[in-house]
Amino acid sequence: MTIAAFLGLGVMGYPMAGHLKAAGHDVRVWNRTGAKTKAWADQHGGTPSASPQDAAGGADIVFMCLGDDPDVRAIALPLLEHMKPGAVLVDHTTASAQLARELHEAASAKGIGFVDAPVSGGQAGAENGQLSIMCGGDADVFAKAEPVMQAYAKAIVHAGPAGAGQLTKMVNQICIAGLVQGLSEGIHFAQAAGLDVETVIRAVSKGAAQSWQMENRWQTMEQGKFDFGFAVEWMRKDLRIALEEARANGAKLPVTALVDQFYAEVEAMGGKRWDTSSLIARLTSE
């Protein structure tokens, strides 16, 4: 049993923390909204905390699943003053690689381990304990965190030193952006051509065009249902981080930049909280 703290009980963090408790760990939780903290404790039987410092004090491993760089920086840096030497701080937030390197350096100076560990798999993956986790950090620190993260993971990969997990997540989002746009155009074309979309998907989904997005989203995309999954506003945040990194490292991401602008159009349509598969909506709107 590990004494674990989990900070941030959003659509991802709430079930992830629940899996930790179900795996037998002593889990202390904190969320900006106190009602969410209490609801989680009532449901899972863990310990509600009044502050991040209260949750992290004495913990062997502290998990964060927050919003963006400023949120992480505001919580993590003061938190290091309250964590015990030898503990590990794991950041599941999708944030910048530069921030991961900064936190690694700050944590190391205090004898604390740090792992940047963004996740993929969406709300369903978190609820089912089937997330893919991309990790950066020192190998020995990763080895401490990996067995605990298994509670909500189907795959965990150590991609390299601090920041490598965030960079790998950027690759993930770059690939998804292009895939969803391609699938949107394919379904839209099939509709315009008068084809039966289900028949078309059955024909192409077992070949080279197959993807998770096709298998899991084609039907709701055809129906114009976007009230689940990963929100457009969060995808745009992730793409912004990737595009900023590309400007720094010289990578060329023309399709990613274009799809980001398409998502901006979806936001203008009122789709800020729609699922990312809503790219098709800008093609089918009158």
Backbone hydrogen bonds in HBPLUS format (Angstrom, degrees):
<---DONOR---> <-ACCEPTOR-->    atom                        ^
c    i                          cat <-CA-CA->   ^        H-A-AA   ^      H-
h    n   atom  resd res      DA  || num        DHA   H-A  angle D-A-AA Bond
n    s   type  num  typ     dist DA aas  dist angle  dist       angle   num
A0026-ASP N   A0002-THR O   3.00 MM  24  6.08 145.2  2.13 141.8 152.2     1
A0060-ASP N   A0003-ILE O   2.77 MM  57  5.30 145.6  1.89 137.6 148.5     2
A0061-ILE N   A0003-ILE O   3.33 MM  58  6.74 155.1  2.40 155.7 159.7     3
A0004-ALA N   A0026-ASP O   2.77 MM  22  5.96 164.3  1.79 156.5 162.1     4
A0028-ARG N   A0004-ALA O   2.82 MM  24  6.25 153.8  1.89 152.6 161.6     5
A0005-ALA N   A0061-ILE O   3.01 MM  56  6.51 154.6  2.08 150.8 158.4     6
A0063-PHE N   A0005-ALA O   2.77 MM  58  6.01 172.6  1.78 153.5 155.2     7
A0006-PHE N   A0028-ARG O   2.79 MM  22  6.25 150.5  1.87 159.0 167.6     8
A0030-TRP N   A0006-PHE O   3.05 MM  24  6.47 146.2  2.16 158.3 158.4     9
A0007-LEU N   A0063-PHE O   2.82 MM  56  6.08 162.4  1.85 149.1 154.7    10
A0065-CYS N   A0007-LEU O   2.93 MM  58  6.30 153.2  2.00 170.8 169.8    11
A0008-GLY N   A0030-TRP O   2.89 MM  22  6.23 170.3  1.90 165.4 164.7    12
A0014-TYR N   A0010-GLY O   3.00 MM   4  5.54 165.1  2.02 142.0 146.5    13
A0016-MET N   A0012-MET O   3.19 MM   4  6.31 159.8  2.23 152.2 158.0    14
A0017-ALA N   A0013-GLY O   2.87 MM   4  5.93 167.0  1.89 157.1 159.0    15
A0018-GLY N   A0014-TYR O   3.18 MM   4  6.39 147.7  2.29 138.6 147.9    16
A0019-HIS N   A0015-PRO O   2.95 MM   4  6.28 147.1  2.06 149.9 157.2    17
A0020-LEU N   A0016-MET O   3.17 MM   4  6.55 149.5  2.27 144.6 152.7    18
A0021-LYS N   A0017-ALA O   3.12 MM   4  6.48 157.2  2.18 149.3 154.3    19
A0022-ALA N   A0018-GLY O   2.94 MM   4  6.19 158.9  1.98 147.6 154.0    20
A0023-ALA N   A0019-HIS O   2.95 MM   4  6.09 134.7  2.16 139.6 150.7    21
A0023-ALA N   A0020-LEU O   3.21 MM   3  5.13 130.5  2.47  91.9 104.9    22
A0025-HIS N   A0020-LEU O   3.27 MM   5  5.84 160.2  2.31 156.6 151.4    23
A0024-GLY N   A0021-LYS O   2.98 MM   3  5.31 160.2  2.02 110.4 116.1    24
A0047-THR N   A0027-VAL O   2.98 MM  20  6.34 170.8  1.99 157.1 159.7    25
A0029-VAL N   A0047-THR O   2.91 MM  18  6.25 158.8  1.95 159.0 164.7    26
A0049-SER N   A0029-VAL O   2.86 MM  20  5.77 133.1  2.08 168.8 175.4    27
A0036-LYS N   A0033-THR O   3.05 MM   3  5.58 131.5  2.29 111.2 122.6    28
A0037-THR N   A0033-THR O   3.38 MM   4  6.83 153.2  2.46 146.4 153.9    29
A0038-LYS N   A0034-GLY O   2.99 MM   4  6.31 161.3  2.02 155.0 159.1    30
A0039-ALA N   A0035-ALA O   2.90 MM   4  6.07 158.8  1.94 145.1 151.4    31
A0040-TRP N   A0036-LYS O   2.98 MM   4  6.16 159.4  2.02 148.1 152.9    32
A0041-ALA N   A0037-THR O   3.06 MM   4  6.31 163.9  2.09 148.7 153.1    33
A0042-ASP N   A0038-LYS O   2.84 MM   4  6.05 157.3  1.90 153.4 159.8    34
A0043-GLN N   A0039-ALA O   3.00 MM   4  6.17 148.3  2.10 142.2 150.6    35
A0044-HIS N   A0040-TRP O   2.81 MM   4  5.93 165.8  1.83 160.1 163.7    36
A0045-GLY N   A0041-ALA O   2.75 MM   4  4.90 143.5  1.88 129.2 137.5    37
A0055-ALA N   A0051-SER O   3.09 MM   4  6.41 155.5  2.15 150.2 156.4    38
A0056-ALA N   A0052-PRO O   2.92 MM   4  6.10 155.3  1.99 150.0 156.9    39
A0057-GLY N   A0053-GLN O   3.00 MM   4  5.92 142.8  2.14 145.9 152.7    40
A0059-ALA N   A0056-ALA O   2.97 MM   3  5.25 166.8  1.98 128.4 131.4    41
A0088-VAL N   A0060-ASP O   3.03 MM  28  6.47 148.5  2.14 137.7 146.8    42
A0062-VAL N   A0088-VAL O   2.78 MM  26  6.22 160.4  1.82 162.8 169.6    43
A0090-VAL N   A0062-VAL O   2.74 MM  28  6.02 171.3  1.75 166.5 168.9    44
A0064-MET N   A0090-VAL O   2.87 MM  26  6.30 141.4  2.02 159.2 168.8    45
A0092-HIS N   A0064-MET O   2.68 MM  28  5.70 158.1  1.72 161.9 165.1    46
A0071-ASP N   A0068-ASP O   3.05 MM   3  5.45 120.7  2.42 111.4 125.6    47
A0072-VAL N   A0068-ASP O   3.09 MM   4  6.38 163.6  2.12 160.5 165.7    48
A0073-ARG N   A0069-ASP O   2.86 MM   4  6.04 173.7  1.87 165.6 167.2    49
A0074-ALA N   A0070-PRO O   3.00 MM   4  6.02 158.5  2.05 141.8 147.8    50
A0075-ILE N   A0071-ASP O   3.19 MM   4  6.37 144.8  2.32 142.0 150.3    51
A0076-ALA N   A0072-VAL O   2.73 MM   4  5.69 170.1  1.74 165.2 167.8    52
A0077-LEU N   A0073-ARG O   3.41 MM   4  5.89 162.3  2.45 134.1 138.8    53
A0079-LEU N   A0075-ILE O   3.22 MM   4  6.16 144.7  2.35 141.1 151.4    54
A0080-LEU N   A0076-ALA O   3.15 MM   4  6.42 141.4  2.31 154.1 160.9    55
A0081-GLU N   A0078-PRO O   3.17 MM   3  5.71 149.5  2.26 110.6 118.7    56
A0082-HIS N   A0079-LEU O   2.84 MM   3  5.43 158.1  1.89 118.7 125.9    57
A0087-ALA N   A0084-LYS O   3.08 MM   3  5.71 157.1  2.13 140.0 141.8    58
A0086-GLY N   A0111-GLY O   2.75 MM  25  5.87 162.0  1.79 150.2 155.3    59
A0113-GLY N   A0087-ALA O   2.88 MM  26  6.21 160.7  1.92 161.4 159.7    60
A0089-LEU N   A0113-GLY O   2.83 MM  24  6.05 164.7  1.85 142.4 145.2    61
A0115-VAL N   A0089-LEU O   2.94 MM  26  6.39 151.7  2.02 157.3 161.4    62
A0091-ASP N   A0115-VAL O   2.93 MM  24  6.35 162.9  1.96 165.2 171.0    63
A0117-ALA N   A0091-ASP O   2.74 MM  26  5.54 167.3  1.76 148.2 149.2    64
A0100-ALA N   A0096-SER O   3.28 MM   4  6.60 156.4  2.34 140.7 146.9    65
A0101-ARG N   A0097-ALA O   3.02 MM   4  6.35 154.0  2.09 148.8 155.1    66
A0102-GLU N   A0098-GLN O   2.99 MM   4  6.27 156.1  2.05 148.2 155.0    67
A0103-LEU N   A0099-LEU O   2.89 MM   4  6.15 163.4  1.92 158.1 161.5    68
A0104-HIS N   A0100-ALA O   2.92 MM   4  6.09 153.1  2.00 145.5 153.4    69
A0105-GLU N   A0101-ARG O   3.03 MM   4  6.24 159.2  2.08 147.6 152.3    70
A0106-ALA N   A0102-GLU O   2.95 MM   4  6.21 162.8  1.98 150.6 155.5    71
A0107-ALA N   A0103-LEU O   2.82 MM   4  5.86 160.9  1.86 148.1 153.7    72
A0108-SER N   A0104-HIS O   2.93 MM   4  5.97 163.1  1.96 146.0 151.2    73
A0109-ALA N   A0105-GLU O   3.15 MM   4  6.30 149.6  2.25 143.0 150.1    74
A0110-LYS N   A0107-ALA O   2.94 MM   3  5.36 149.2  2.04 109.8 119.5    75
A0112-ILE N   A0107-ALA O   2.93 MM   5  4.88 164.6  1.96 140.0 136.6    76
A0111-GLY N   A0108-SER O   3.06 MM   3  4.99 167.8  2.08 107.6 109.9    77
A0116-ASP N   A0136-GLY O   3.06 MM  20  5.15 147.3  2.18 137.6 145.5    78
A0136-GLY N   A0116-ASP O   2.82 MM  20  5.15 143.3  1.95 145.1 156.0    79
A0134-MET N   A0118-PRO O   3.07 MM  16  5.76 168.6  2.08 172.7 175.4    80
A0120-SER N   A0132-SER O   2.81 MM  12  5.12 144.4  1.94 147.3 157.0    81
A0132-SER N   A0120-SER O   2.88 MM  12  5.12 172.7  1.88 156.6 159.2    82
A0125-GLY N   A0121-GLY O   3.05 MM   4  4.53 141.1  2.21 130.0 128.7    83
A0126-ALA N   A0122-GLY O   3.02 MM   4  6.37 152.8  2.09 151.2 159.3    84
A0127-GLU N   A0123-GLN O   2.88 MM   4  6.12 164.9  1.90 154.9 158.9    85
A0128-ASN N   A0124-ALA O   2.92 MM   4  6.01 151.8  2.00 147.1 154.5    86
A0130-GLN N   A0125-GLY O   2.72 MM   5  4.63 159.6  1.76 145.8 148.5    87
A0129-GLY N   A0126-ALA O   3.28 MM   3  5.13 155.8  2.34  97.5 104.7    88
A0131-LEU N   A0152-TYR O   3.16 MM  21  6.23 165.5  2.18 134.4 136.3    89
A0154-LYS N   A0131-LEU O   2.80 MM  23  5.52 163.7  1.82 141.8 144.2    90
A0155-ALA N   A0131-LEU O   3.39 MM  24  6.74 158.3  2.44 149.6 146.2    91
A0133-ILE N   A0155-ALA O   2.83 MM  22  6.23 160.6  1.87 153.6 159.9    92
A0157-VAL N   A0133-ILE O   2.98 MM  24  6.36 164.6  2.01 169.2 173.2    93
A0135-CYS N   A0157-VAL O   2.86 MM  22  5.98 165.6  1.88 174.9 173.9    94
A0159-ALA N   A0135-CYS O   2.75 MM  24  5.65 152.7  1.82 152.8 160.3    95
A0137-GLY N   A0160-GLY O   2.91 MM  23  6.36 153.9  1.98 137.8 145.7    96
A0142-PHE N   A0138-ASP O   2.93 MM   4  6.18 164.5  1.96 159.6 164.5    97
A0143-ALA N   A0139-ALA O   3.00 MM   4  6.17 149.5  2.09 141.9 149.9    98
A0144-LYS N   A0141-VAL O   3.04 MM   3  5.22 132.6  2.27 100.8 113.4    99
A0145-ALA N   A0141-VAL O   3.18 MM   4  6.56 153.7  2.25 149.8 156.8   100
A0146-GLU N   A0142-PHE O   2.85 MM   4  5.89 159.7  1.89 162.2 166.7   101
A0148-VAL N   A0145-ALA O   3.09 MM   3  5.55 127.7  2.38 112.7 125.8   102
A0149-MET N   A0145-ALA O   3.07 MM   4  6.29 160.2  2.11 158.8 165.1   103
A0150-GLN N   A0146-GLU O   3.14 MM   4  6.33 131.1  2.39 148.6 160.8   104
A0151-ALA N   A0148-VAL O   3.27 MM   3  6.11 171.2  2.28 119.7 122.4   105
A0152-TYR N   A0149-MET O   3.08 MM   3  6.07 166.6  2.10 130.3 131.7   106
A0153-ALA N   A0150-GLN O   3.46 MM   3  4.95 174.0  2.46  98.7 100.2   107
A0164-ALA N   A0161-PRO O   2.91 MM   3  5.69 164.1  1.94 151.0 155.1   108
A0167-LEU N   A0163-GLY O   2.98 MM   4  6.25 158.2  2.03 151.7 158.4   109
A0168-THR N   A0164-ALA O   2.95 MM   4  6.05 153.3  2.02 142.1 149.0   110
A0169-LYS N   A0165-GLY O   2.98 MM   4  6.27 151.5  2.07 145.1 153.0   111
A0170-MET N   A0166-GLN O   3.01 MM   4  6.31 144.7  2.13 142.9 152.5   112
A0171-VAL N   A0167-LEU O   3.18 MM   4  6.58 149.8  2.27 143.0 150.0   113
A0172-ASN N   A0168-THR O   3.05 MM   4  6.41 153.9  2.12 145.6 152.8   114
A0173-GLN N   A0169-LYS O   2.97 MM   4  6.32 157.4  2.02 152.2 156.6   115
A0174-ILE N   A0170-MET O   2.89 MM   4  6.09 156.9  1.94 151.8 158.7   116
A0175-CYS N   A0171-VAL O   2.99 MM   4  6.20 162.2  2.02 153.0 156.8   117
A0176-ILE N   A0172-ASN O   2.99 MM   4  6.24 159.1  2.04 147.2 153.4   118
A0177-ALA N   A0173-GLN O   2.95 MM   4  6.05 161.4  1.99 148.3 152.7   119
A0178-GLY N   A0174-ILE O   3.44 MM   4  6.73 164.3  2.47 147.6 149.7   120
A0179-LEU N   A0175-CYS O   3.03 MM   4  6.24 159.8  2.07 150.2 156.6   121
A0180-VAL N   A0176-ILE O   2.87 MM   4  6.03 169.5  1.89 163.7 164.2   122
A0181-GLN N   A0177-ALA O   3.21 MM   4  6.35 159.2  2.25 144.8 150.5   123
A0182-GLY N   A0178-GLY O   2.96 MM   4  6.11 161.3  1.99 148.6 154.1   124
A0183-LEU N   A0179-LEU O   2.87 MM   4  6.09 159.9  1.91 151.6 157.2   125
A0184-SER N   A0180-VAL O   2.88 MM   4  5.99 154.9  1.94 143.1 150.4   126
A0185-GLU N   A0181-GLN O   2.99 MM   4  6.24 161.2  2.03 151.1 155.1   127
A0186-GLY N   A0182-GLY O   2.92 MM   4  6.14 153.1  1.99 145.2 153.2   128
A0187-ILE N   A0183-LEU O   2.95 MM   4  6.15 169.0  1.97 156.3 157.7   129
A0188-HIS N   A0184-SER O   2.95 MM   4  6.06 162.6  1.98 147.8 153.5   130
A0189-PHE N   A0185-GLU O   2.85 MM   4  5.93 155.6  1.91 144.2 151.0   131
A0190-ALA N   A0186-GLY O   2.98 MM   4  6.21 159.5  2.02 147.2 152.7   132
A0191-GLN N   A0187-ILE O   2.96 MM   4  6.24 158.2  2.01 151.7 157.2   133
A0192-ALA N   A0188-HIS O   2.95 MM   4  6.19 164.0  1.98 150.7 155.1   134
A0193-ALA N   A0189-PHE O   2.88 MM   4  6.05 141.7  2.03 146.9 157.6   135
A0195-LEU N   A0190-ALA O   2.96 MM   5  5.22 156.5  2.02 164.2 159.0   136
A0194-GLY N   A0191-GLN O   3.06 MM   3  5.22 158.9  2.10 105.7 112.2   137
A0200-VAL N   A0196-ASP O   3.02 MM   4  6.33 159.0  2.06 154.1 160.7   138
A0201-ILE N   A0197-VAL O   2.85 MM   4  6.09 167.4  1.86 159.2 161.8   139
A0202-ARG N   A0198-GLU O   2.97 MM   4  6.13 157.5  2.02 145.3 151.8   140
A0203-ALA N   A0199-THR O   3.01 MM   4  6.24 141.2  2.17 140.8 151.3   141
A0203-ALA N   A0200-VAL O   3.01 MM   3  5.06 122.4  2.36  94.6 109.8   142
A0204-VAL N   A0200-VAL O   2.96 MM   4  6.29 149.9  2.06 153.3 161.4   143
A0205-SER N   A0201-ILE O   2.83 MM   4  5.44 146.2  1.94 152.0 156.9   144
A0207-GLY N   A0204-VAL O   3.24 MM   3  5.55 165.6  2.26 112.2 115.8   145
A0210-GLN N   A0207-GLY O   3.18 MM   3  5.76 167.6  2.20 118.8 122.5   146
A0215-GLU N   A0211-SER O   3.04 MM   4  6.31 168.7  2.05 154.1 156.3   147
A0216-ASN N   A0212-TRP O   2.94 MM   4  5.99 155.8  2.00 153.3 159.2   148
A0217-ARG N   A0213-GLN O   2.81 MM   4  5.36 139.9  1.97 143.7 150.4   149
A0218-TRP N   A0214-MET O   3.43 MM   4  5.21 155.6  2.50 127.1 128.4   150
A0221-MET N   A0217-ARG O   2.93 MM   4  5.96 153.5  2.00 157.2 165.4   151
A0222-GLU N   A0218-TRP O   2.95 MM   4  6.14 157.1  2.00 147.2 152.6   152
A0223-GLN N   A0219-GLN O   3.07 MM   4  6.29 146.0  2.19 140.3 149.8   153
A0224-GLY N   A0220-THR O   2.93 MM   4  5.95 111.3  2.42 133.1 148.7   154
A0225-LYS N   A0220-THR O   2.89 MM   5  5.06 168.3  1.90 152.4 153.2   155
A0224-GLY N   A0221-MET O   3.15 MM   3  5.04 150.7  2.24  97.3 106.2   156
A0275-ASP N   A0226-PHE O   2.80 MM  49  4.92 150.6  1.89 130.6 140.0   157
A0276-THR N   A0230-PHE O   2.94 MM  46  6.03 128.7  2.21 161.5 171.7   158
A0234-TRP N   A0231-ALA O   3.09 MM   3  5.43 129.2  2.36 104.5 117.2   159
A0235-MET N   A0231-ALA O   3.04 MM   4  6.41 151.4  2.13 149.2 158.2   160
A0232-VAL N   A0274-TRP O   2.86 MM  42  5.84 138.5  2.03 162.2 175.0   161
A0236-ARG N   A0232-VAL O   2.89 MM   4  6.15 157.3  1.94 157.0 162.7   162
A0233-GLU N   A0272-LYS O   2.99 MM  39  5.20 154.6  2.06 158.4 150.2   163
A0237-LYS N   A0233-GLU O   3.21 MM   4  6.39 144.9  2.34 130.0 138.8   164
A0238-ASP N   A0234-TRP O   3.01 MM   4  6.32 157.5  2.07 146.1 151.5   165
A0239-LEU N   A0235-MET O   2.83 MM   4  6.12 157.9  1.88 152.9 159.3   166
A0240-ARG N   A0236-ARG O   2.85 MM   4  5.98 150.6  1.94 142.6 150.7   167
A0241-ILE N   A0237-LYS O   3.13 MM   4  6.42 156.7  2.18 146.3 151.5   168
A0242-ALA N   A0238-ASP O   3.04 MM   4  6.36 157.3  2.09 146.0 152.2   169
A0243-LEU N   A0239-LEU O   2.81 MM   4  6.00 161.7  1.85 152.8 157.6   170
A0244-GLU N   A0240-ARG O   2.91 MM   4  6.08 154.6  1.97 148.9 155.8   171
A0245-GLU N   A0241-ILE O   3.01 MM   4  6.23 156.2  2.07 145.5 151.9   172
A0246-ALA N   A0242-ALA O   2.89 MM   4  6.13 151.4  1.97 145.4 153.9   173
A0247-ARG N   A0243-LEU O   3.04 MM   4  6.27 150.2  2.13 142.9 149.7   174
A0248-ALA N   A0244-GLU O   3.22 MM   4  6.51 142.2  2.38 137.8 147.6   175
A0248-ALA N   A0245-GLU O   3.04 MM   3  5.05 122.8  2.38  93.4 108.4   176
A0249-ASN N   A0245-GLU O   2.88 MM   4  6.20 150.5  1.96 151.8 160.3   177
A0250-GLY N   A0246-ALA O   2.82 MM   4  5.53 126.8  2.10 144.3 152.7   178
A0257-ALA N   A0253-LEU O   3.03 MM   4  6.20 164.4  2.05 154.4 158.4   179
A0258-LEU N   A0254-PRO O   3.07 MM   4  6.23 153.1  2.14 141.9 149.4   180
A0259-VAL N   A0255-VAL O   2.84 MM   4  6.08 164.5  1.86 156.8 160.5   181
A0260-ASP N   A0256-THR O   2.93 MM   4  6.11 151.6  2.01 147.7 155.7   182
A0261-GLN N   A0257-ALA O   3.25 MM   4  6.54 148.2  2.35 138.9 146.0   183
A0261-GLN N   A0258-LEU O   3.06 MM   3  5.20 120.1  2.44  96.9 111.3   184
A0262-PHE N   A0258-LEU O   2.99 MM   4  6.40 144.0  2.12 142.5 153.6   185
A0263-TYR N   A0259-VAL O   2.86 MM   4  6.22 151.8  1.94 149.9 157.1   186
A0264-ALA N   A0260-ASP O   3.02 MM   4  6.36 139.1  2.20 136.4 148.0   187
A0265-GLU N   A0261-GLN O   3.10 MM   4  6.48 143.4  2.24 140.3 149.0   188
A0265-GLU N   A0262-PHE O   3.05 MM   3  5.07 121.1  2.41  94.0 108.6   189
A0266-VAL N   A0262-PHE O   3.04 MM   4  6.49 147.6  2.15 143.3 152.5   190
A0267-GLU N   A0263-TYR O   2.90 MM   4  6.22 155.4  1.96 148.7 154.9   191
A0268-ALA N   A0264-ALA O   3.01 MM   4  6.31 151.2  2.10 141.7 149.4   192
A0269-MET N   A0265-GLU O   3.07 MM   4  6.38 126.1  2.38 136.2 150.2   193
A0269-MET N   A0266-VAL O   3.01 MM   3  5.00 135.8  2.21  96.0 109.0   194
A0271-GLY N   A0266-VAL O   2.93 MM   5  5.27 152.0  2.01 145.1 142.0   195
A0270-GLY N   A0267-GLU O   2.89 MM   3  5.17 158.5  1.94 110.8 116.5   196
A0274-TRP N   A0271-GLY O   3.02 MM   3  4.87 156.7  2.08 101.6 109.1   197
A0278-SER N   A0275-ASP O   2.95 MM   3  5.80 160.7  1.99 127.3 130.9   198
A0281-ALA N   A0278-SER O   2.84 MM   3  5.32 151.3  1.92 115.1 123.7   199
A0282-ARG N   A0279-LEU O   3.37 MM   3  6.02 146.1  2.49 113.4 119.3   200
A0283-LEU N   A0280-ILE O   3.00 MM   3  5.29 145.1  2.13 106.1 116.8   201
A0284-THR N   A0280-ILE O   3.17 MM   4  6.45 144.6  2.30 150.2 160.2   202
A0285-SER N   A0281-ALA O   3.03 MM   4  5.86 129.1  2.30 143.0 152.0   203
